[in-house]
Amino acid sequence: MTKFIGYVGTYTKQESKGVYQFTLDTEKKEITDVKLAAELDNPTYVTVSNDNQHLYAVSKEGENGGVTAFSVHPETGELTKLNSQTSAGSPPCHVSVNRNNSNVLSANYHTTKIESYMTNEDGSLNPAISVIEHEGSGPHERQEKPHMHFAGFTPDEKFAIAVDLGTDRVITYAVDNGKLKEAQVLQTKLGSGPRHIAFHPNGLFAYVMTELSSEVVALRYDEKDGSFKEQQYISTIPADFEETNDGSAIHISSDGKYVYAGNRGHNSIAVFKVNPDSGQLTFVEWTSTEGNWPRDFVLDPSEDFLVATNQKSNTMTLFSRDQSTGKLALLQSGVKVPEPVCVKFLNK
């Protein structure tokens, strides 16, 4: 396969109209055919089901926020809206789905909630079966209350993980037919502002990106009880970088050898090599994203390429990726897409 279809979730505050679609041509090594896939208000984060049949997007409908379900055309990638589930308040900032497409989770930065939805056979969403509000605060000025930034599943999907930037906590919930029950809490360094988590394919390690302290926290994960132990904190920015930096996305290669972390401010992607025995990280390099405020990035299905979204410059950037060294090389920059946030590919 030489062409992969991708999607971009966006803010719709200026020019954007919703979820955009693009094609990565791996032979020509370029992004082509950027176009609107679905009109939607503030679909900042999207996720694709494991079987490529459905896409879920966070969304805003009037004064309500929630999640919208789409079916995906198998050849063209075209999106058809199925339904939405919303409630009063701001839209969520993160959405994920389990492997068999039965359970969708959302995390809400503004309302302090994570919500769990069961799906119907056609992929449409039922009303939330579990809604959990969080409490607390942290020492940083942006930690006046909980700010849930991630909700997703552990590798065996027995647990769901919520990451709370506002209280410096990573919370594990037992999952029972979509119902969530708190099982464990990891308190990270105060003021670090944890944002997203990525699990190592071995299921034993996990990596948290912190937004406020711009670090990756290497964790050891116990799949028996859903608990985490901190192993290491490693900075994602140069020691002499004085300007503001907000850590953004974190992703890991499927072979478990390299972790990638995004920096908004330093406007780079930091590359780290994983020690296969300890899970700890060694810094490899920084690569400029050739734009302003890289909110997210994704490895393509072949993992020979990486696509980054620059929110404030309204662009995407394409890199080639050396699978043996983990290093990135610029192929194409300045690909126009309005207010881009999240980027995802259909699975191969």
C-alpha positions in Angstrom: 0.0 0.0 0.0 1.5 3.4 -1.0 -1.3 5.8 0.0 -2.6 6.3 3.5 -5.6 8.4 4.5 -5.3 10.7 7.5 -7.6 13.0 9.4 -7.0 16.3 11.2 -9.1 17.5 14.1 -9.2 21.3 14.4 -10.4 24.4 16.3 -13.2 26.2 14.3 -12.6 29.6 15.8 -11.3 31.3 12.6 -11.3 29.6 9.2 -11.7 25.9 9.9 -15.0 24.1 9.2 -14.4 20.8 11.0 -12.6 17.6 10.5 -10.2 17.5 7.5 -8.9 14.6 5.5 -5.6 14.2 3.6 -3.6 11.6 1.7 0.0 10.6 2.4 1.6 9.3 -0.8 4.5 7.3 0.4 6.0 6.9 -3.0 6.0 10.6 -3.8 6.8 11.3 -0.1 4.2 14.1 0.1 0.9 15.0 1.6 -1.8 15.7 -0.9 -5.5 16.3 -1.3 -6.3 18.2 2.0 -10.1 18.7 2.1 -13.0 19.1 4.5 -14.3 15.6 5.6 -17.0 16.7 8.0 -18.5 20.0 9.1 -18.3 20.1 12.9 -17.8 22.7 15.6 -14.4 22.4 17.4 -13.6 18.8 16.7 -10.1 19.2 18.3 -9.5 15.5 18.8 -10.5 12.5 16.8 -9.8 8.8 17.0 -10.2 6.0 14.5 -11.6 2.5 15.4 -9.2 -0.4 15.1 -11.2 -1.8 12.1 -11.2 1.6 10.3 -15.0 1.6 10.1 -15.6 4.5 12.5 -14.2 7.8 13.6 -15.1 9.6 16.8 -14.6 13.3 17.3 -15.0 15.6 20.2 -17.5 18.3 19.3 -19.5 21.3 20.3 -23.2 21.7 19.6 -24.5 25.1 20.7 -24.0 25.4 24.5 -23.3 21.6 24.7 -20.2 19.5 24.3 -19.7 15.8 23.7 -18.7 13.3 21.1 -19.9 12.7 17.5 -19.7 9.3 15.7 -19.0 8.9 12.0 -18.9 5.9 9.7 -15.8 5.8 7.4 -16.1 4.8 3.7 -13.8 1.8 3.2 -12.3 3.2 -0.1 -12.5 6.9 0.0 -12.3 7.6 3.8 -15.4 9.8 3.4 -17.2 10.4 6.8 -20.9 10.0 7.3 -22.3 11.3 10.6 -24.1 8.7 12.7 -25.1 10.7 15.9 -23.8 12.8 18.8 -24.0 12.5 22.5 -23.7 15.9 24.3 -24.3 17.6 27.6 -24.2 21.1 28.9 -20.7 22.7 29.0 -17.5 23.0 26.9 -16.6 20.1 24.6 -14.0 17.5 25.6 -10.4 17.7 24.5 -9.7 14.0 24.0 -11.5 10.9 22.8 -10.5 7.3 22.5 -12.1 3.9 21.6 -11.3 0.4 22.6 -10.2 -2.3 20.1 -13.6 -3.9 19.5 -15.3 -0.5 19.1 -17.7 -1.1 22.0 -16.6 1.6 24.4 -15.6 5.3 23.8 -14.0 7.5 26.4 -13.7 11.3 26.5 -11.8 13.7 28.7 -12.8 17.3 29.4 -10.3 19.9 30.2 -12.9 22.5 31.3 -15.7 20.5 33.1 -13.3 18.2 35.1 -15.1 15.1 33.7 -14.3 12.0 32.0 -17.2 10.2 30.3 -17.7 6.6 29.1 -20.1 5.7 26.3 -21.1 2.3 24.9 -21.7 2.0 21.2 -24.4 0.4 19.2 -23.6 -2.2 16.5 -23.6 0.5 13.8 -21.0 2.4 15.8 -23.4 5.1 17.0 -23.1 6.3 20.6 -25.5 5.7 23.5 -25.8 8.3 26.3 -22.8 8.2 28.7 -22.9 5.2 31.0 -20.3 6.6 33.4 -19.5 10.2 34.2 -16.8 11.0 36.7 -16.1 14.5 38.0 -12.8 15.2 39.6 -11.7 17.5 42.4 -8.5 19.2 43.5 -5.9 21.7 42.3 -2.2 22.2 41.9 0.5 24.8 42.7 0.8 26.2 39.1 -1.4 29.2 38.1 -3.1 26.9 35.5 -4.0 24.3 38.1 -6.9 26.1 39.8 -9.0 22.9 39.3 -8.8 19.5 37.6 -8.1 19.7 33.9 -8.7 16.2 32.4 -6.5 16.0 29.2 -6.6 12.3 28.3 -8.8 9.2 28.8 -7.8 6.0 27.2 -7.4 2.2 27.7 -4.5 0.2 29.0 -3.1 -2.4 26.6 -5.3 -5.2 28.0 -8.2 -2.8 28.2 -9.1 -4.0 31.8 -8.4 -0.4 32.9 -8.9 3.1 31.7 -6.4 5.8 32.4 -7.3 9.5 32.9 -4.5 12.1 32.9 -5.2 15.3 34.9 -3.1 18.3 34.2 -4.8 20.3 36.9 -4.0 18.1 39.9 -0.8 16.3 38.7 -2.5 12.9 38.8 -2.7 9.8 36.6 -5.8 7.9 37.6 -6.6 4.3 36.9 -10.2 3.1 36.6 -11.3 -0.5 36.4 -13.6 -0.9 33.4 -16.7 -3.1 33.6 -19.0 -2.9 30.5 -18.1 0.8 30.2 -18.7 1.5 33.9 -15.6 3.1 35.5 -14.5 2.6 39.1 -11.4 4.3 40.5 -8.6 1.7 41.2 -5.3 3.6 41.5 -3.9 7.1 41.6 -0.3 8.2 40.7 0.7 11.6 41.9 3.3 13.1 39.6 5.7 15.9 40.5 3.8 18.9 41.7 3.3 21.5 39.1 4.4 19.2 36.3 0.9 19.2 34.6 0.7 15.7 33.1 -1.1 15.7 29.7 -1.0 12.5 27.7 0.2 8.9 28.2 1.6 6.3 25.8 2.0 2.7 26.6 5.0 0.6 25.5 4.0 -2.4 23.4 5.3 -4.7 26.0 2.6 -3.5 28.5 5.2 -3.0 31.2 6.2 0.6 30.6 4.3 3.8 30.0 5.4 7.4 29.3 3.6 10.5 30.4 4.1 13.9 28.7 3.9 16.9 31.1 2.7 20.1 29.7 3.8 22.5 32.4 7.3 21.2 33.1 8.0 19.8 29.6 9.2 16.4 30.7 8.6 12.8 29.9 7.9 10.6 32.9 8.9 7.0 32.4 6.7 4.7 34.4 6.6 1.0 35.2 3.1 -0.4 34.9 1.6 -3.3 36.8 -1.2 -4.8 34.7 -2.5 -6.8 37.7 -3.7 -3.8 39.7 -3.4 -0.9 37.2 -0.7 0.9 39.3 2.3 2.9 38.1 5.7 3.5 39.6 7.9 6.4 38.5 11.2 5.5 37.0 12.6 8.7 35.5 11.9 12.3 34.6 13.6 13.6 31.4 13.3 17.1 29.9 12.0 17.5 26.4 13.6 20.9 25.8 17.2 22.2 26.0 18.4 23.3 29.4 19.1 26.8 28.1 15.7 27.3 26.5 14.3 30.3 28.4 11.0 31.0 26.6 7.6 29.4 27.4 7.2 25.9 26.3 4.1 23.7 26.7 4.6 20.0 26.2 2.1 18.5 23.8 1.7 15.0 22.4 3.6 11.8 23.1 3.8 8.7 20.9 5.9 5.6 20.8 6.9 3.4 17.8 5.2 0.0 17.6 8.6 -1.7 18.0 8.9 0.0 21.4 12.3 1.5 20.5 11.6 5.2 20.3 9.5 7.7 22.1 8.5 11.1 20.4 7.4 14.1 22.4 6.1 17.5 21.0 7.1 20.9 22.2 5.0 24.0 21.7 7.2 27.0 22.1 10.5 25.3 21.3 8.5 24.1 18.3 10.1 20.8 18.0 9.8 17.1 18.4 12.1 15.4 20.9 13.2 11.9 20.1 14.2 9.4 22.8 15.6 5.9 22.7 14.0 3.3 25.0 16.2 1.0 27.2 14.4 -2.3 26.6 15.3 -3.6 30.1 14.5 -0.6 32.3 12.1 1.4 30.0 14.2 4.5 30.8 14.9 7.0 28.0 18.0 8.5 26.5 17.8 11.7 24.5 18.5 11.4 20.7 17.7 14.7 19.0 15.3 17.6 18.5 13.7 18.3 15.1 12.1 21.6 14.2 8.4 21.2 13.2 8.9 24.0 10.7 5.9 25.8 12.2 4.4 27.4 15.3 2.9 25.4 18.2 3.1 21.7 17.2 -0.1 20.5 19.0 0.1 16.9 17.8 1.9 14.5 15.4 1.4 10.9 14.3 3.5 8.0 12.8 2.0 6.8 9.6 1.0 3.1 9.4 4.3 2.1 7.8 6.2 4.1 10.5 8.6 5.4 7.8 7.0 8.8 8.1 5.8 11.3 10.8 3.2 14.1 10.3 3.1 17.0 12.7 0.4 19.7 13.0 1.4 23.3 13.7 -1.7 24.9 15.3 -0.7 28.6 15.2 0.8 28.5 11.7 -2.1 26.5 10.2 0.3 23.9 8.6 1.3 20.3 8.6 4.8 19.1 8.2 6.0 15.7 6.8 9.1 13.9 7.9 10.7 10.7 6.9 11.7 8.5 9.8 14.7 6.2 10.1 13.4 3.1 12.0 16.8 2.1 13.1 18.0 5.4 14.6 14.6 7.0 15.3 15.7 10.2 13.6 13.5 12.4 11.5 14.3 14.2 8.3 12.2 17.0 6.7 10.3 16.1 3.5 7.6 18.7 3.2 6.5 21.8 5.2 3.9 24.5 5.0 1.0 22.1 4.0 -2.0 24.2 4.6 -4.7 23.0 7.0 -6.7 25.5 9.2 -6.3 25.5 13.0 -5.0 21.9 13.2 -4.9 20.1 16.5 -5.0 16.3 16.4 -3.8 14.1 13.5 -4.7 10.4 13.0 -4.3 7.8 10.2 -6.6 5.0 9.2 -4.8 1.8 10.2 -3.3 -0.3 7.5 
